């Protein structure tokens, strides 16, 4: 044994000596990696953090990772995301301490400088990988394997940094010839970073202050706002200290781009909108999204891989589409795991969740490794001409994106702010519509905030219960006109918009105006639908025939400018400020013109002047000669046939619609309190699997109708859950009457009595089901009385037993035995009957 140990020791010594060069080599070139990314205390960065952290773990990236968190003291008081990642807090420089300039992008270099100076971790690092928060890591990023060397960092190519070629570089660095157009992925030796980081910060401040050279033709920033000053700070700072980059245009890809053949990107940068078929995603739509803290809510699911296999035959394009869905699927997988860590309840099963947990998805998202072609670098000196065309040829994107939007980082904030408005009144009718619209707003990814314009009288407000249903601006009711006494609630819409404009300070550049009876299916943005100052966007309302006849000639000095539009409005704030008063005045004017209520003049089949507000809108816009872009792909009425391939953004359920024998009309629910009645919902539509699919157009129509009502029911369910309604499955005898009523609401809702006699299918079917419920209630009452009788008899027998106990011993013994038998029999019978009753209640509840 002793000899064996000696042999082993000799072998080990030989191994160490034999591998001595390797050990010495490692000592000479240590390989400790640390990954950094910079964020702020915002929901926007929190969901990005969840995605990056999840991909970091899944990709098997070596070494630790640190989030550089820039927050003000005020922001930290309400911040919920401290546990989302290993975090090093850095002072916020969003508002510059000296100049007062608001520029959050500066936090990135400022955070790195602070980390280098104050973090103990920075003392034990050799290589640093710096990423942006809006990235997904697909495989390990190992600097030396990518080709990084001391004084020669590796970075991704940012060809749109044209300032490296012109006067901007000459003004801000002594070595403009060394200016590299790089960013995104940075892999650098710690010694280089220590020398370079302070210069990065300093040059960022310098470029940011150079407002004279923010112009697009100098910086490449298409908005000319100096938003990419930090990127130039990086390039100019590196040039100042003599750092030349190895530039790689393969390692990082924007989802939406097509990877070149034989290239395996290991980093996804989702800084730009991307799409797969009718599905699309843009991070900017989720700027204020608290999806990290909203239990079991995910981003809209993309198509499945097998659908992409059928969608695209070109192998390379197909690979690009698969990368697109990989990005969003990894984000959603990360959110699922974070929700679990947050203590959220287990999510309900769905096909999509099953896919995310499948072996297929696990195999698809195994760590990726760069191919030899991926590691090929661009030339050291990037050509001065024409960088955008070169990038487009190598990584094709949509023509529109190439022409109008160069590759942008998230810090450029390329889109204007949006605020969404909708008008309601203090009634349960508008409350359930509000619940539906707010739920769909959260799911849609609509950027910006939303406000409900709530028009109520003082009396209404005293009794109103729905204050917390939406962010609300309170407006005096004009349902009863203060001057004429005319009852016309529709006028509240323009009156409320005008009131909001006069009483609220907003920094939004565009306003989106919706109706309460709408369900959002996707974002409605000015940039996608080409809205601009002086060119609002709306949807066709072709029945407004008054634009073509005497009505327009009477009520506008520019009848030729009258557009038949309504429903969804996207308008620049400057236009709205000029227009809102005219909208209100023209509404009053048309409403007062009773001589022209006729159907052949207005198109109103009831000749009641009810669509005066719509004409008020069209005539008011015509007065200012605001010509609309009419877009047919924003809105659809459930029950209408959709155009093939169109992804409508809004359901407007203002008209009755049907699927087979099932139907829905919002007017039938005018007086039904679906919001304050626990678990109340609308009648469930048919399951899609039961529909006839021979007529593809009809099938597509019915699918949309089903989607609309299911979204409304889902919204009501979540509202009731949030309102702490008791578990609908736990009905008890003590509150059977109240819960029975709630159960009926869950199954058939409550119908407005004024509509039950109209003979439509819904009313008839509901009446029949109500009759069945009455019969069942009668049966239930009889059963209850019978059981109560059994309990009374058992009680009497028990009293007899007690009395007999005090009688003579003989009588007590004889009667005691007899009574015990009777007690057992009675108790057993009661037990059986009670359980039978409970089973009946459970069965009844299940049927509801």
N, C-alpha and C positions, 0 to 999 in steps of 0.2 A: 504493500500500500504506500509505504514511504517512497519507494522508487517511482511509483506511478505519479505521485505528486510532484516529484522532482522533474519528471518527464513533461508534465503539463506546464510547469513553470518555465522550463526551457523553451517549449513550443510558443508560449505566450510572449516570451522575451524576443524570440525570433520574429514573431508576427509584428511586434511593435517596432523592432529595428528595421524589418523589411518594409514597413509602411511609413518609415520615418519621414520621407519626403512629403507624404500626404499630410502628416500632422504639422510639419513645419509650414507647409503651404497654407493650411487652415489658419495657423497662428499669424501668418503674414497677411492673410486676407480674411479677417473674421466675417462671419455671415449672419449677423443678428439683424433681423428685419423688423421694422415697426411701421404699421399703416396708420395714417392720419386722415381725418376728414373734418371739415368745418361746417357748423350749423348754427342756427339761432333758436331761441325759445319760442317756437311756433309749431302749430299743428302741421303746417306744410312740411317742415323739416322732420317732424316726428315720424310720419309714415315713410318718408324716404329713408330715415335712419333704420326703421324696422326692416325695410327691404335690403339695404346694404349689409346690415349685420347678419341677416339670415343667409345672404349669399356668401358673405365672408366665411361663415362656418361651413356652409355646404361645399364651397370651392376648395377647402383645405388650405387656405392661405396661411403660410407659416408666420409665426411671431404674433405678438399682441397687436391690438387695434385700439386707437384712442379717438374719441369724439371731442373736438375742440368746440365747446359750447359757449357762445357769446350771448350774454343776457344782461339786461339792466337789472338793478335791484328790484324795481317795480315788477318787471316781467317774471322774475324768479318767485315772487310771492304766490302767483297763481299757476306756476308751471307744473305739469303733471308727469313729464317724461324723463325724470332724472335717472330712472333705472333701465332705460332703453338700450344703453351701451356703456362700456367703460368710458368715463367722462373726465375731462380736464377743463375746469371752468376758466374762461378768460374774460377780461373786462370788455364790455361791448364798445365798439367804436362806430356803430351805425350812425350815430350823431357825432361828428368829429369834435373832440374836446376843445379844439382851438378855433376852427373855422365855423363850426355849427352846421357844416354840410351833411345832408342825409345821404349816406352811401353805404348800405349794409355790406356790399361786396368787399369792402376793405377789411372786414373781420377775418378773412381768410389769411392774408399775410400777417396781420396783427396777431392772430391766434397762434400761428406757427412761431413767430418771434417770442411770444410769451411762453409757449411750451418749451422752447429751447433754453430759455433763461431760467425758468422756475420749476420745471418738471424733473424729478429724480429719474424718471424713465429715460429721458433724453441722454442721460449719462451712460446708459448701457445699450446704445444703439449704434449700428454701423451703416445700415442702409435704411432709407426712409422711402415709403411709397405714399404719395399724396393723391387722394381721390376727391371727387365731388360727391355730395350726398345722393344725387340722383343717378346713381350707378348701380349696376348689378355685376358682381364678379362671377365669371363662369369657370375660372380655373386659377391655380396659384400664379401670382405675379412675383417672380423671383428676379430681382434686378440683374444679377450677373448672368443669368440664363438668357435674359432679354438683350444682353450686350452692354449693360451699363458698366462704366468704369469710373474711377476717381477722376474728377474734372470733366467727365463725359457722361452726363445723365441721359437717360432715355425719356422721351416725351412723345405724346401723340401730336399729330399735325393739325393745326388750326389755320387753314389757308386763307381765311377771311381777314386775318390781321394785316391788312394792306399797309398800315402805318409803318411797318418794317421797311417798306420800299420807298417812302417819301419823306417829306419834310418833318413829319412827326418824330421819326427815329433820329434825324439829324439834330433836332432840337433837344432831345431828351437822353441821348447817350453819346459818349465820345467815340463809340465804336459801332456806328450804325451797320457796318458790314457784318457784324457778329449777331445781329438781331435775328432770332429764330422765331418762326411762326408756330408756336407750340402751346399746349395746354392740356387740360383734361387728365390724362395719366402722366404722372411724374415719378420717376424712380431715380433717386439721387443719394450719393454718399453723404453721411452726416457731416463730414468736414466741409464739404462744398456748401451744404445747407446753412451751416453756422456762418460762413462768410457771406453768403448770398441773401439770406432772409431779411436782414435789416435793409438792404438795398431794394429788395422787392417791395417792402412797405413804403420806403421813402419815394421810390419812383411812382408807386400807385398814387400817393398824395400829390406828387408833382404833375402827373398827367391829368388827374382829376381837377386840379386847379387851372389847367390850361384850357379854359372854355373857348378861347379863340380858335382852337383846332379840334373841336368836337364834330365838325362837319362830316357827313357820311363819306364824301369823296376822299377825306383824309384818314378817317379811322376805320371805315367799313361798317360802323354802327349805323344801321339803316334809319334809326330814329334820331341820330345826332345829339344824344343826351349824355355822352360820356360814360355810359353804363359799363363799357368794357375796359375802363381805365385800369382795373386790377390786372387784366390779362396783359395789357401793355406794360404795367408795372413789373410783371414777371419777366417779360421778354427783354425790356430795357435794363432791368436790374441784372439779369444774367449776362447781358452784353457788357455791362460796366465792369463786372468782375472776371470777364474772360471765359465764361462757361459756354462751351459749344455743345449742343445737344446731338445725340443720335436720334433722328426723327423717324418715327414709325407711323405709317398710315394704315396699318393692318390690325394692330392689337386691339384697338377700340373701334366700335361701330355704333352708329345711331340706329336704333330700331326704326324701320321704314326704309333704310338703305339696303342694297343688295350686296352681300359679300362677294368679293372676287373669287374666282375658282381657286381651289387649293388653300384658301385662307380660313383659319379658324380663330375668329376674334375671341379674346378672353375677357373682354370688358364691354358691357352695354351701357351707353350713355343716353338715357331717355329724355334728353333736353328738348326734343322736338315732338310735335304731334305725329302719330303714326296710326295706320289702320290696316285691317284685314277684312276685305269685303265691305260689308255694311257696318262692321264694328270698328270703333276708333278709340284712341286714348290720348289725352294730353294732360301732362302734369299740372299745367296752369289752370285747368278746370277744377283742380282740387286744392286751391291755394289756402282755403280756410277750412279744410275738411278735417274733422276730428275722428276719422275712420279708425284710428288706433284705439280710441276709447269707446267706440260704439260697438257693443258686443256683436260679434258674428256678422258684421257687415263687411263685404269685400268690394273690390272694384268690379264693374260689370264683366262677366265671364266672356272670354274671347272664344272664337271657334276652336273645335278640338283638332288635334293633329290629323285625324283621319279625314276630316272635312277639307283640310288644306291639301291633302294628297289628291282629293278629287277636284279641288279648285284650280290647281296650277300644274301644268305638265312640265314646264321648264325647271330643271333640277335646281339651278342656282336661285331662281326667283322663289321656288318652293322653300329653299333653305332660308331665304330672307324672311319669308312669312312665318316659318317655324321659330326663328329667332324672335320675331315680334311677340308671339304668344308666350314664348318661354319667359320673356321679360315680365309680362303682367302676371303670369302664373306663379312665378317665384315671389313677386310682391304679395300676391294673395296667400301663398303658402306661409310666408313670413307673418302676415297679419293673423292668420288662423292660430299660429303658435303663440303669438303675442297675446291674443285674446284669451287663450288658455292660461297664460301666465297671469293675466289680469284677473283671473277668477271668474271669467264668463261661463255661463251654462253651456253644456255641450250643444253644438249647433244641430239643427234638424238635418236629417240625411237629404242629400241631393245628388244628382248625377255628377255635378261638377265637383263637389267635395269628395265623392268617391274617386273621381279621376285624380285629384290632387294627392290622395293617399295611396294610389295604385303603384304597383311595381313598374308599370309602363312609364309613369311620370318620373319615378325615381331613376329609371334607366336613362330617360331623356335628359335629366338634369345632373348626371354624374359630372365630376370635374372635367373640364376641357383643357387640352394642352396645345400650345402653339405648334403648328407645322413648320417645317423649314421655310416655306414660302412666307409664313406669317412674320418671321423674324427678319426678313429682308428690309433694310433701311432705305429711306429716301436719300438723295444726294445731300451732302453737308450744306451746300449752298442752294437753297430753294429758288427756282426760277422766279424772276420778277413778273413774268407775264405767263399766261393769264391764269392765275391760281384757281379761280372758281370753275372755269371750264375743265381744267385738269381733274379736279375732284369729281365733277359731275360725270365725266367719261368713265372714271374708274369705279364710282359707286353711284349708279343711276338712282335718281329719286323722281318723284312726280314733277312734271314740267312746271306746274304752278309754283311748287316749292323752290325750284331752282331760280325761276325768274324773279320772284317777289320776296323771297326770304332766304338769305344766306344762312349757313350753318351758325346757329346761335347757342351760346351757353345759357343756363337758366338765369344767370345774373343780369342778362341784358333786359329782362322783363319786357318782351317785345309787344305785349298786347295792352290796350287801354283797359281801365277799370270799368266794371259793369255793375249796375244795381237793378234788381228785378222788383217790380211792383205788381200787386193785384188788389182789386177793390172788393170789399164785402160789406155786409150789414150785420147787426146784432141779432142773428136768428140761427136756430139749429140747422136750418137749410143750408146756410153758408158755412156753418161750422164743420159739417162732414166733408164739404167740398174743400175747405181749408186743410183739414187733416190729410186728404188725398193729395192735394197739390204740394204741401210741405214735405210729405214723405217722398214723392216723386222728385222734388227739387233736390233733396239730399242724395238720391240715387243717381240723378242725371249727370252729375259732375258740372253743373252750371257754375261758372266762376262768379265771385263776388257775393254780396249779401242780398237778402230778400226782405221786403217789408210788406205787411198787410195793411192796406188803407181801410180802416174800420169806421164806417159811417153809422153813428148811433145818436138817438135822442138821449136827453138826460134820463128820461124814464127807462129807456131800454138799458142803459148802462147800469142802473141800480140792480136790475135782475140778471144781468148777463154773466154767464159762467165761463165763457171761452177765452179769457184774457191771455192764457198761457199757450194757446195753440200755435202762435206764430209771432215773430218780431212785429210789433204793431205800432202804427201811427194813428192816433185817434182824430177823427174828423167830424165836425158838426154835420148832422144829417140834413140833406136837402130833399129827402123823399117827398115831403110836403113842401112845395116851393114857398119860401118865406114871403114873397110878394103876391104871387097869383093864387096860392093855395092849391095848385095843381099837384095831384098825387102821381109822381113819376120817379120811382127809385133809381132807374137807370142813369139819371143825371148825376148820381153820386160818384160815378166813375170819373168824369172830367173834373168835377168839383173837388174830389179827393186828391187827384194828381196836382191840381193847382195849389191846394192847401199844403201839400207835402213840399212842393217847390218853394213856397213862401215861408215855411217854418223849419225846414231842415237844411243844414249845411252838408253838402255831399261833395266828395272828390271824384265821384264816378263820371266818366266821360260819355258813356252810353247808358241809356235806360231801356230795359226790356219790360214791356207792359203786357200782362196776361189777364185772362179772366179766371175767376175762381173755379169754374167747372172745366178745368183742364188737368191733364196728367202729362208730366214731362217725361220723355223717353231718352233725352240726350241734351247736350248743351245748345243754347241758342246764342250765338256770339256774332258781333258785328263784323269781325274779320272774316269769318267763314261765309257769311251771307252778303258781304260787300257793302255793308252800311257805311255811310260817311256823313260828314256834316253837310246838310242840304239834300241828302239822299237817304231818307229812312227806308226801312224794309218792313213789309207787311205781307199778309196772306190774302188771296183773292176772296172777296165777298161779292160775287157776280150778281146777286139778286138785288143789289142797290141800284136799281134802274133809274132812280131819280137823278143820277149823275148824267143821264142822257137826255133828260127832258126839261120841262118848264121848272121843275123843282130846283135844279142847279142854277138855272138862269135867274131865279128869284132870290136865291140865298147866297150867291157868290159872284163876285165881279170877274172871276176867272173860271167859268164853267168848263172850259177845255182842260183845266188842270185837275178836275175832280177825278180821284182814283177810287175805284170800288174795292176797298180794302178794310180789314178789321181783324179781330181775334188776337193775333200776335203782332206786336209793334216793337221795332228796334229803332230807336231815335237818338241822335246826338243831344246831349244835355242843352246845348245852346239853342238848338231848334225847338226843343220842348219848352224852354223858358219863353220863347216868343209865341209859341203855338197854343199853350195850355189855356190861356184866357179866351182865345178865339174858339177853341173847342167847346168850352162851357157856354159862351154867348151864342154860338151857332146852334148848339143843342136847344137852348131856351127858345131861340127864334123859330126853329123847325117845329118844335113841340107846340108853339103857340099858333102855328099856321094850320089850323084845323081844316081850312078849306081845301087843303091838298093832302089829306090823309088817304085818299082813294088808292085802292090797290094798283090800279093801272098807272099811277103816278109814283108811288113809293115802293111797290113790290111787297108791302105788308099785307098779307092775306086777310088779316083781321081788321084792317083799316082803323087801327086804334092809335096810331102814332107812336107805337112802342119802340120802333127802331130809330126814333128821332136822334138819339145819342150817336148812332152810327153815322147818320148824315151830318150831325154836328162835327164829327171827326173829319169826314171827307171834305165838307165845305170849309171848315176852318183851315185845313191843310191847303186847300185850293186858294184861299185868300192870300196865303204866303207863297203860293206857287211851289210848295214842297211836293215834288214828284217822287212817288214811291217806286222802289224795286219790288215788284210782285213776285213772290216765290211760292211755287206750288208744292215744294217738298218739305215745308216746315210743319204743316198742320194737316191732320186728317180727322174726319168725323168717324167714330166707330160705326160700322154698318155700311161704309162706303168701300168701293173696291180700290185697293191700293195700286199705284203704278209699280210695275216690276222693278226690283232693285233699289227702290227709294226707302231710305231710313228716316221715316217721319219723326220729328222731335217732339210733337205734341199731339195728344188725343184731346179733342174738344167734344165732350159728351153732352152737347146741348140738345141733341135730337134723340128720339127713341131709336133703339137698335135691337136686333134679334139675332139669335143663333138657334136655328131649328124652332122648337116650341118655347124656348126660353126668351125672355125679352127684358129690357131695362129702359126706363124713362125717368130722368131725374125729377120731373115734376111730381111723380107718384110719391116722392119722399120729402115733399115740401114741409110737412108738419111732423116729421118723425125725428125724435131725438136719438140719433144713432151714436152720438159722441158721449152722452152722459148715461146711456143705458149699457151696462157692462156686457161686453161680448156681442153686442148687436152688430149685424153685418147684412149685406145685401144677399139675395138669393144666389147661390153658387151657379155659375154657368156650366154648360156641359163640358165634360173632359174632351180635350182635343182628339184623343184616340178614338172617340165614338163618332167623329164627324166623317161625312162622305168626302173623300179626297179626289173624286173623279173630275170635278170642276176645280182646277187649280186656283183660279181667281176667287171663287167663292170660298175656298178653303183658306186662302191668305186673308180674305176679309174677316172670316170668322175667328181666325187666330188672333187678329188684332183686337176684335171685340172682347174675346176672352181675356186677353192680356189687360185690357183697360179695367174691367170689373175686378179682376183678381188683384190688381195693384191697389184699387180702392179698398178691397176687403183686407188686404195685407196691412194697409195703412191703419185701418180701424182696429185690427187685431193688436198691432204694436202700440197704438194709442191706449187701448184698454189695459194692456200689459203694463205700460208705463204709469197708468193711473192707479195701479195696485188693485185692480179688480181681483176678486177671489178666484181661485182655480175653478174653471168651469166644469171640471170633472168631479168636484167634491160637493155635489148637492146633498143637503141634509134636510131632515124633516122640519127643523126649526124655521127654516126660511124657504120652504118648498114653494110657497106661492110666488114670492119675489123671483126666485131663481127659475121657476117654471116660465114666468113671463120673459126672463132673459133668454131662456132656451128657445122659446118661440121666436124671439128676435133673431137669434143666431140662425134659425132655419129659414124663416120666411120674411123676417123684418116686420115692420108695421106699415100698413098701407094707409094713405090718406083716404078717409071715408068718401070724400067727394069723387074719388076716381074708381072706387070698387064696382060701380055699376056700369062702367063703360064697356064691359064685355070683352076687354082684351085678355089675352091668354094669361098674363101674369096675375091679374086680379082674380080670375076664375080659379086658377090653380091654387092661389094663396087661400081663397075662401074655402076650397075643398080641404086643404091641409089644416086650416083653422078648425073646421068641423071635426076632423079626426082628432085634433088635440083636445077639443071639448069633450068628446066621447072618452078619450083616455083619462082626462081629468076626472070625469064622473066615476069611471072605474076605480081610479086611484082613491077618490073620496070614500066610496063604498068599502074598499079594502081597509082603509084607515079606521072607519067606524067599527068594522068587525074586529080588528085587532084591539081597539080600545075596549070593546066588550069583553074580550078574553082577559085583558089585564084586570078589569073590574071584578070579574068572577074570581080570578086568582086571588085578588086582594081580600075578597069576602071570605073565601075558604081559609086564607091565612088567619083572619080574625077569629074564625070559628075554632081553629087549632089553638090559638092563644087562650081562648075562653075555656076550652076543654081541659087545658093544662091545669087549671085551678079547680076542676071538678074532682070526684072521687078517683082513687088510684086505679080501680078496675076499669071505670069508664074511660080514664085517661089512656090506659094502655091499649084497650080495644080500639077506641076511636082514634088514638094517636097513630096506630098502624094504618088504619083505614085512611086517615087524613094524609099520611105521608105518601101513600100510593096515589091519592088524588092529586097531591101537590106535584109529585113527579110527573104525572100525566099532564096536568095543566101546564107545568113549566115547560115540559118538552114540546107540547103543542104550541105554546107561545114562542118558543125558540125557533121552531120551524117556520111559523107564520111570519115572525119578524124578519128572518133571513129571506123568506120569499118576498116580503115587501121590499127589502133593500135591493134584492136582485131586480125586482120590477123597476125600482127607481133608477138603477144603473142602466137597465135596458132602455128605459124611456130617455135617459140622458144621452145614451149612445145614438138613439134614433134621431135626436135633435141635432 
